[in-house]
Amino acid sequence: MMAHPAAPSLTRSVASAIVDACAALGHTVDLVDLVAEGFDRYCQSNANSSLHDAPRPRLASDQLASACH
């Protein structure tokens, strides 16, 4: 799975190399290109508005800071 808007990118090159290496070893790999499928990487859709209202998990940095004080 990858999501990078630029066609010539390191992300796409690495993803392609991984798929090729796995295929050479006899594996079947389905690479999902989220950008090509129209994925909104900024989650600007109103359909995802409930995600913005959900409680946020504590970040590891927050946990570390509270443990040190």
ZIVEN-V989545 format. One record per residue. N is the residue number from 1. PSI is psi in whole degrees, -180 to 180 (999 if undefined). Layout:
# ZIVEN-V989545
N;PSI  N;PSI
This chain:
# ZIVEN-V989545
1;133  2;159  3;94  4;126  5;-23  6;130  7;-53  8;95  9;160  10;-41  11;-49  12;-38  13;-43  14;-45  15;-43  16;-42  17;-39  18;-45  19;-45  20;-43  21;-41  22;-41  23;-38  24;-25  25;4  26;9  27;154  28;127  29;130  30;111  31;121  32;119  33;100  34;-35  35;-44  36;-27  37;2  38;18  39;133  40;96  41;-11  42;0  43;51  44;-5  45;141  46;-20  47;-23  48;15  49;-30  50;-24  51;-34  52;-23  53;-11  54;148  55;141  56;140  57;152  58;135  59;153  60;-36  61;-35  62;-41  63;-42  64;-43  65;-42  66;-28  67;-26  68;-9  69;999
